[in-house]
Amino acid sequence: MTKHRMADCDVIILCGGLGTRLKSVLSDRPKPMADIHGRPFVSLIVDQFRRHGARRFIFSTGHYGEIIEEWFLRHGQGYETIFVRDPSPLGTGGALAAAMRVARSSLLWVLNGDSLCELDPERLLRFHLRKRALATMAVTEADSRQDTGAVGLGEGDRVLSMVEKPSARTTRYQNAGIYLFDRSVSAHLPQRPSWSLEQELLPELVAQQLYGFVTAGPLYDIGTPERLEHFRETWRDVGSYFPASERQGYKTVAT
C-alpha cells in the first residue's frame, strides 16, 4: 500500500456558488465568507485540515471571489494557497476540473466551501488507501435535510447508489461533501465546461471503486439563513485564529 501523508495531498475547496438562498442575510460576499464570530466560515475548514497536516489549498472561486483571496492574503500563513477564478458558473464539476489543472498531488481532497463535518481526515485517508479506492466520500447518518445527496452503502462500504436531492429518502446515509479522489478520476470527467460533481461524476463512479467513509461527526452547512444562524449559535471553537501577515505562496489563476 502506497504511503501518503496529509501534507502530500492538495486540498481543493469549492467556493463558487451564488448563495441565492442567503441573499437576504448575505448579499455582499460569497457564502463561504459568512462571518462566524469574527472569521469567515471557510477559514474553519482550512483550519480543520491544517491541524491534520494539509499544506496546500486550492480555492475555486467565482462570485465575489476576490473577497476570499484578499482575506487569505492578509491572514493565512504556514501553507500555500492558489486561487482559480471561474469566469462564469461552471457547476461543482466544472469548477473541480478547472482546479485539478493546477493541482500537483496524486491524491486530491475536494471539499464544499459551505459545509463542515467534524471528522478526522487522516482516518479517511487511511481508509481510502486500505480500500485502494478510486474515490472515497464521507457520509453521515441521514437527517431531516432534503437538499443533500442520498447514499446507499453495501458490503465493505462500497457505494451502491448516489442520488442528489432525491424526492424521497430511502437510504440510511447522506453525502457530507468531503471527497478524496485519486488523480486518475480525471478519466471519468465529462468533457464540457459546466457540469455537476454530485449529479454526474459520483453516480458514474458507483460502478468503479467508490467507497463511503461513515462518520458520526455532525454535518453543518450554512445554505439557508436558518442554518447559518444555527451554526453561529452552535460553533464555539473560536480559540484558533490566523495572525495577520504578508506571506509568500499566494497565486491566482484565471480560467
HUTA-V300851 format. One record per pair of residues at least 24 apart in sequence whose C-alpha atoms are under 10 Angstrom apart, sorted by the first residue. I is the first residue (numbers start at 0). J is the second residue. D is the distance in Angstrom with one decimal. If there is no record, write none. Layout:
BEGIN
i = {I:I}
j = {J:J}
d = {D:D}
END
This chain:
BEGIN
i = {0:0:0:0:0:1:1:1:2:2:2:3:3:3:3:3:3:4:4:4:4:4:4:4:5:5:5:5:5:5:5:5:5:5:5:5:5:5:6:6:6:6:6:6:6:6:6:7:7:7:7:7:7:7:7:7:8:8:8:8:8:8:8:8:8:8:8:8:8:8:8:9:9:9:9:9:9:9:9:9:9:9:9:9:9:9:9:9:10:10:10:10:10:10:10:10:10:10:10:10:10:10:10:10:10:10:10:11:11:11:11:11:11:11:11:11:11:11:11:11:11:11:11:11:11:11:11:11:11:12:12:12:12:12:12:12:12:12:12:12:12:12:12:12:12:12:12:12:13:13:13:13:13:13:13:13:13:13:13:13:13:13:13:13:13:13:14:14:14:14:14:14:14:14:14:14:14:14:14:14:14:14:14:15:15:15:15:15:15:15:15:15:15:15:15:15:15:15:15:15:15:15:16:16:16:16:16:16:16:16:16:16:16:16:16:17:17:17:17:18:18:18:18:18:19:19:20:20:20:20:21:21:21:21:21:21:21:22:22:23:23:24:24:24:25:27:27:28:28:28:28:28:28:29:29:29:29:29:29:29:29:29:29:30:30:30:30:30:30:30:30:31:31:31:31:31:31:31:31:31:32:32:32:32:32:32:32:33:33:33:33:34:34:35:35:35:35:35:35:35:35:36:36:36:36:36:36:37:37:38:38:38:38:39:39:40:40:40:40:40:40:40:40:40:41:41:41:41:41:41:42:42:42:42:42:42:42:42:43:43:43:43:43:43:43:44:44:44:44:44:44:44:44:45:45:45:45:46:46:46:47:47:47:47:47:47:48:48:48:48:48:49:49:50:50:51:51:51:52:52:52:53:53:53:53:53:54:54:54:55:55:55:55:55:55:55:56:56:56:56:56:56:57:57:57:57:57:57:57:57:57:57:57:58:58:58:58:58:58:58:58:58:59:59:59:59:59:59:59:59:59:59:59:59:60:60:60:60:60:60:60:60:61:61:61:61:61:61:62:62:62:65:68:68:68:70:71:71:71:71:71:71:72:72:72:72:72:72:72:72:73:73:73:73:73:73:74:74:74:74:74:74:74:75:75:75:75:75:75:75:75:75:75:76:76:76:76:76:76:76:76:76:77:77:77:77:78:78:78:78:79:79:79:79:79:80:80:80:80:80:81:81:81:81:81:82:82:82:82:82:83:83:83:83:83:84:84:84:84:85:85:85:86:86:87:87:87:88:88:88:89:89:89:89:89:90:90:90:90:90:90:91:91:91:91:91:91:92:92:92:92:92:92:92:92:92:92:92:92:92:93:93:93:93:93:93:93:93:93:94:94:94:94:94:94:95:95:95:95:96:96:96:96:96:96:96:96:96:97:97:97:97:98:98:99:99:100:101:102:103:104:104:105:105:105:105:106:106:106:106:106:106:106:106:107:107:107:107:107:107:107:108:108:108:108:108:108:108:108:109:109:109:109:109:109:110:110:110:110:110:111:111:111:111:111:112:112:112:112:113:113:113:113:113:113:114:114:114:114:114:114:114:114:115:115:115:115:115:115:115:115:115:116:116:116:116:116:116:116:116:116:116:117:117:117:117:117:117:117:118:118:118:118:118:118:118:118:119:119:120:120:120:122:123:123:123:123:123:123:123:124:124:126:126:126:127:127:127:127:127:127:127:128:130:130:130:130:130:130:131:131:131:131:132:132:132:132:132:132:132:132:132:133:133:133:133:133:133:133:133:133:133:133:134:134:134:134:134:134:134:134:134:134:134:134:134:134:134:135:135:135:135:135:135:135:135:135:135:135:135:136:136:136:136:136:136:136:136:136:136:136:136:136:137:137:137:137:137:137:137:137:137:137:137:137:137:138:138:138:138:138:138:138:138:138:138:138:138:138:138:138:138:139:139:139:139:139:139:139:139:139:139:139:139:139:139:140:140:140:140:140:140:140:140:140:140:140:140:141:141:141:141:141:141:141:141:141:142:142:142:142:142:143:144:144:145:146:146:147:147:147:147:147:147:148:148:148:148:148:148:148:149:149:150:150:150:151:152:152:152:152:153:153:155:155:156:156:156:156:156:157:157:157:157:157:157:157:157:158:158:158:158:158:158:158:158:158:158:158:159:159:159:159:159:159:159:160:160:160:160:160:160:160:161:161:161:161:161:161:161:161:162:162:162:162:162:163:163:163:163:163:163:164:164:172:172:173:173:173:174:174:174:174:175:175:175:175:175:175:175:175:176:176:177:178:178:178:179:179:180}
j = {125:128:129:130:131:128:129:131:124:125:128:105:106:121:124:125:128:51:52:53:106:121:124:125:48:49:50:51:52:53:54:55:106:107:108:120:121:124:48:49:51:52:53:54:55:78:104:52:53:54:55:103:104:105:106:107:52:53:54:55:56:102:103:104:105:106:107:108:124:179:180:53:54:55:56:57:79:80:99:101:102:103:104:105:106:107:108:109:45:48:53:54:55:56:57:58:80:98:102:104:106:107:108:109:110:178:179:55:56:57:58:59:80:81:82:83:94:95:98:99:102:107:108:109:110:111:112:178:179:41:44:45:56:57:58:59:60:82:94:95:98:108:109:110:111:112:113:177:41:57:58:59:60:61:83:90:91:92:94:95:98:109:110:111:112:113:41:58:59:60:61:62:63:64:67:83:84:91:94:110:111:112:113:58:59:60:61:62:63:64:83:84:85:87:88:89:90:91:94:111:112:113:59:60:61:62:63:88:89:90:91:94:111:112:113:61:62:63:88:62:113:221:222:223:222:223:221:222:223:224:221:222:223:224:225:226:227:223:224:223:224:223:224:227:224:63:66:62:63:64:65:66:67:60:61:62:63:64:65:66:67:112:113:62:63:112:113:221:222:223:227:60:64:67:111:112:113:114:221:222:63:64:66:67:70:112:113:113:221:227:231:227:231:227:228:230:231:232:234:235:237:231:232:234:235:236:237:237:240:70:237:240:241:67:70:112:113:114:115:220:221:227:230:231:67:111:112:113:114:115:67:70:71:74:75:112:240:241:112:114:115:236:237:239:240:110:111:112:113:114:115:116:117:75:78:110:112:239:240:241:115:116:117:118:119:120:108:118:119:120:121:77:78:119:120:119:120:121:78:120:121:78:79:108:120:121:78:79:80:79:80:81:102:103:104:248:80:81:82:102:108:109:81:82:83:98:99:101:102:108:109:250:251:82:83:84:94:95:98:110:112:251:83:84:85:91:94:95:96:97:98:99:112:252:84:85:86:88:94:98:112:253:85:86:87:88:89:94:86:87:88:251:249:250:251:243:241:243:244:245:246:249:243:244:245:246:247:248:249:250:241:242:243:244:245:246:240:241:242:243:244:245:246:240:241:242:243:244:245:246:247:248:249:241:242:243:244:245:246:247:248:249:241:246:247:248:246:247:248:249:246:247:248:249:250:247:248:249:250:251:248:249:250:251:252:249:250:251:252:253:250:251:252:253:254:251:252:253:254:252:253:254:253:254:192:193:254:192:193:194:191:192:193:194:195:192:193:194:195:196:197:193:194:195:196:197:198:188:189:191:192:193:194:195:196:197:198:199:200:201:188:189:190:191:192:193:194:195:196:192:193:194:195:196:254:188:194:195:196:185:188:189:190:191:192:193:194:196:192:252:253:254:252:254:182:185:254:252:182:182:181:182:180:181:182:183:133:134:179:180:181:182:183:184:134:178:179:180:181:182:184:134:135:136:177:178:179:180:181:136:176:177:178:179:180:175:176:177:178:179:175:176:177:178:220:176:177:220:221:176:219:220:221:222:227:175:176:177:218:219:220:221:222:175:176:177:216:217:218:219:220:221:175:176:177:214:215:216:217:218:219:220:175:214:215:216:217:218:219:177:212:213:214:215:216:217:218:214:216:177:178:179:212:177:178:179:211:212:213:214:179:212:210:211:212:179:180:181:209:210:211:212:181:155:156:157:208:209:210:181:208:209:210:157:179:180:181:207:208:209:210:211:179:180:181:182:183:184:204:207:208:209:210:178:179:180:181:182:183:184:201:204:205:207:208:209:210:211:177:178:179:180:181:201:204:208:209:210:211:212:174:175:176:177:178:179:180:201:209:210:211:212:213:172:173:174:175:176:177:178:179:210:211:212:213:214:171:172:173:174:175:176:177:178:210:211:212:213:214:215:216:218:171:172:173:174:175:176:211:212:213:214:215:216:217:218:170:171:172:173:174:175:213:214:215:216:217:218:168:169:170:171:172:173:174:175:218:168:171:172:173:218:168:168:173:173:173:222:172:173:174:175:176:197:172:173:174:175:176:197:198:173:174:174:175:211:211:210:211:212:213:210:211:210:211:209:210:211:212:213:205:206:207:208:209:210:211:212:201:202:204:205:206:207:208:209:210:211:212:202:204:205:206:209:210:211:201:202:203:204:205:206:209:197:198:199:201:202:203:204:205:197:198:199:201:202:196:197:198:199:201:202:197:198:211:213:211:213:218:211:212:213:218:212:213:214:216:217:218:219:220:218:220:212:210:211:212:209:210:209}
d = {10.0:6.8:7.1:9.5:8.0:7.3:9.3:9.3:10.0:9.0:8.0:9.4:8.4:9.9:8.1:8.5:8.3:9.4:7.7:8.5:9.9:8.0:8.1:9.2:8.4:8.9:9.9:6.8:5.2:5.1:7.9:9.7:9.5:10.0:9.5:8.0:6.8:7.8:9.8:8.9:8.5:5.3:4.6:5.4:7.6:9.9:9.7:8.9:7.6:8.1:8.6:9.2:6.5:8.3:7.8:9.2:9.4:6.9:8.1:7.5:9.2:9.1:8.3:5.4:7.2:5.5:5.6:6.8:9.7:9.3:10.0:7.4:7.5:5.3:6.0:7.2:9.8:10.0:9.4:9.8:6.4:7.0:5.8:8.5:7.2:5.3:6.2:8.7:8.9:8.4:7.3:8.3:6.2:4.8:6.0:8.4:9.6:10.0:8.6:9.3:9.1:6.1:4.6:6.0:7.5:9.8:9.1:8.7:5.9:4.6:5.9:7.1:10.0:9.4:9.7:9.9:9.8:7.6:7.0:8.1:8.3:7.2:5.9:4.7:6.2:8.7:9.3:9.7:10.0:8.6:8.8:8.8:7.3:6.2:5.0:6.1:8.7:9.7:9.7:8.7:9.0:8.2:5.9:4.8:5.8:5.6:9.4:9.6:9.9:8.6:6.3:5.0:6.9:9.4:9.9:9.7:7.0:9.5:7.1:7.3:9.0:7.4:6.2:5.1:5.2:8.4:8.5:6.6:5.5:5.0:7.1:8.6:9.7:7.9:8.7:10.0:9.8:9.0:9.0:9.1:7.0:5.0:7.4:8.9:6.2:4.5:4.4:6.1:8.6:7.4:9.8:8.4:7.6:9.3:7.3:8.4:8.1:8.0:7.7:9.6:8.4:9.9:9.7:8.2:7.2:7.1:9.9:7.8:9.3:7.9:8.2:10.0:9.7:8.8:8.9:8.2:6.3:9.0:8.5:9.2:9.3:9.5:7.2:8.6:8.9:9.0:9.8:6.7:5.6:7.5:8.6:6.8:5.6:5.8:9.4:10.0:8.8:9.2:8.8:9.6:7.8:9.2:6.6:9.4:8.6:8.1:9.6:8.1:5.9:8.3:9.4:6.9:8.7:8.9:8.5:6.4:5.7:7.0:9.5:7.7:7.9:9.8:9.6:9.4:9.4:8.0:6.5:7.8:7.9:9.9:9.8:10.0:9.9:8.2:9.0:5.4:5.2:8.5:8.4:9.7:9.6:9.6:7.9:6.8:9.0:9.0:8.8:9.0:8.4:8.2:9.9:9.4:8.6:8.9:9.4:8.2:5.9:9.4:8.2:9.4:8.8:7.3:9.6:8.9:8.5:9.4:7.1:8.8:9.4:9.5:8.8:8.0:9.3:8.9:8.7:8.1:7.4:8.6:8.9:9.8:8.7:9.7:9.7:9.7:8.8:9.1:5.8:7.0:8.5:8.7:9.6:9.4:8.5:9.6:9.0:9.3:9.0:8.9:9.9:10.0:8.1:9.0:9.3:9.0:9.3:8.6:9.2:7.6:9.1:8.3:6.4:8.8:9.7:9.6:9.9:10.0:9.6:8.0:8.7:8.8:9.1:9.5:8.4:9.0:8.8:8.7:9.9:9.9:8.7:7.1:9.2:9.1:8.2:9.9:9.7:7.8:6.9:6.7:9.8:9.4:8.7:7.9:9.6:9.7:9.5:9.9:4.7:6.2:8.6:4.7:6.0:8.0:9.2:9.5:9.7:9.3:4.9:6.4:8.5:9.2:9.3:10.0:4.7:5.8:7.2:6.9:8.9:8.2:7.6:9.8:9.4:9.5:9.6:4.8:6.1:8.3:9.7:9.8:7.7:9.8:8.8:9.3:4.9:6.1:7.2:9.3:6.3:7.5:9.9:8.0:6.3:9.9:9.2:9.6:4.9:6.1:9.2:9.6:8.2:9.6:9.8:9.9:5.1:6.9:7.1:7.1:9.1:9.2:9.1:8.5:8.4:9.8:8.8:9.2:8.2:9.4:9.3:9.2:9.5:9.6:9.7:8.7:8.8:7.9:6.6:7.2:9.0:9.4:7.0:9.6:9.3:8.6:5.5:5.6:5.9:8.1:8.7:5.6:5.8:4.3:5.8:7.7:8.9:9.6:6.2:7.5:7.2:7.2:8.2:7.7:9.8:10.0:9.5:7.3:7.8:8.3:7.1:8.1:6.4:8.3:9.0:9.9:9.7:8.6:9.2:9.3:9.5:9.0:7.5:9.4:9.3:7.8:4.9:6.5:8.6:9.2:6.2:5.3:6.6:8.6:7.8:5.9:4.8:5.7:7.3:8.1:6.2:4.5:5.8:8.2:8.7:5.9:4.7:5.8:6.7:7.4:6.3:5.1:6.0:9.1:6.9:5.7:7.5:6.5:9.7:9.2:9.4:9.3:7.3:9.6:9.5:6.2:4.2:6.5:8.3:8.7:5.5:5.2:5.4:7.7:9.7:8.1:6.8:5.2:5.3:7.7:9.6:8.0:8.5:9.8:8.7:6.8:5.0:4.5:4.1:7.7:9.0:8.1:7.5:10.0:8.9:8.6:9.3:7.7:5.5:4.7:5.3:7.0:7.8:8.5:7.8:8.5:9.0:9.0:9.6:9.5:9.6:9.4:7.8:7.9:7.5:9.2:9.5:9.7:8.5:9.4:9.6:9.6:8.8:9.7:9.6:6.9:9.2:9.0:8.5:8.5:9.7:8.4:9.3:9.4:9.0:7.7:8.5:6.1:5.2:8.1:9.5:9.4:6.8:5.7:4.7:5.8:9.0:9.8:9.5:8.1:5.6:5.1:6.4:6.7:9.9:9.9:9.6:9.9:7.4:5.7:4.5:6.4:9.0:9.5:8.1:6.0:5.1:6.3:7.6:9.2:6.0:4.8:6.4:8.9:8.9:5.6:6.8:9.2:9.4:9.0:10.0:9.2:9.6:9.2:8.6:5.8:5.8:6.9:9.7:7.9:7.1:9.0:7.3:5.5:4.1:6.4:8.1:8.0:8.1:8.5:9.8:8.4:6.0:5.2:6.3:9.0:6.7:8.3:8.0:8.7:9.3:6.3:5.7:4.4:6.1:8.6:10.0:8.3:8.3:4.8:5.8:6.8:8.6:9.7:9.9:9.5:6.4:7.8:5.6:8.3:9.2:8.8:9.0:9.3:10.0:9.5:9.2:9.9:9.3:8.2:9.5:6.6:9.1:9.2:7.6:9.7:9.2:9.5:7.5:7.6:8.9:9.4:9.4:7.8:9.2:8.4:9.9:8.8:9.4:9.5:8.5:9.4:7.9:9.4:7.8:9.7:9.6:9.6:9.1:8.2:7.6:8.7:5.1:6.2:6.7:10.0:8.4:6.1:5.3:8.3:7.5:6.6:8.3:7.2:5.0:6.1:8.3:7.1:5.7:4.5:6.2:9.3:9.6:7.6:8.9:7.7:9.5:8.5:6.4:4.9:6.4:8.8:8.5:5.6:5.2:6.6:9.0:10.0:10.0:8.3:5.6:4.7:5.7:6.7:7.3:7.5:7.4:5.8:4.5:6.5:8.7:9.2:7.7:6.4:5.1:6.0:8.7:9.7:8.7:6.5:5.4:6.9:5.4:6.4:8.7:8.6:5.7:4.7:6.0:6.9:9.6:6.0:5.4:4.8:5.0:8.0:8.2:9.7:9.7:6.1:5.9:5.0:6.3:8.8:9.6:9.1:8.5:5.5:5.5:6.7:6.2:10.0:9.4:8.5:5.8:5.5:6.3:7.4:7.6:7.2:9.2:6.0:4.6:6.1:9.0:9.4:8.1:8.1:7.4:9.4:9.0:9.2:8.4:9.6:7.6:5.7:4.7:5.0:8.5:9.7:9.9:9.5:9.0:8.5:8.0:9.8:9.4:9.8:9.3:9.8:9.7:9.5:9.8:6.3:6.2:8.0:8.8:9.6:8.5:5.4:5.0:8.3:8.9:7.5:9.0:4.7:6.4:6.4:9.9:8.3:8.8:8.0:6.9:9.6:9.5:9.3:9.3:8.2:9.1:8.8:5.6:5.5:7.1:8.3:8.2:9.8:9.4:7.5:6.1:4.5:6.2:9.2:9.6:9.4:8.8:6.0:8.7:9.3:8.4:5.7:5.1:5.8:9.5:9.1:9.7:6.0:8.1:8.6:8.8:9.4:9.0:6.9:9.8:9.6:6.4:9.3:10.0:8.1:8.4:9.9:6.8:5.6:9.2:9.3:7.4:7.9:7.1:9.8:8.8:7.3:9.9:6.1:5.9:9.5:9.4:9.1:9.4:9.2:9.3:8.3:9.9:9.6:9.7:8.9:10.0:9.8:9.4:9.7:9.5:9.1:10.0:9.3:6.5:8.8:9.4:9.1:9.7:9.7:10.0:9.4:9.5:10.0:9.9:9.3}
END
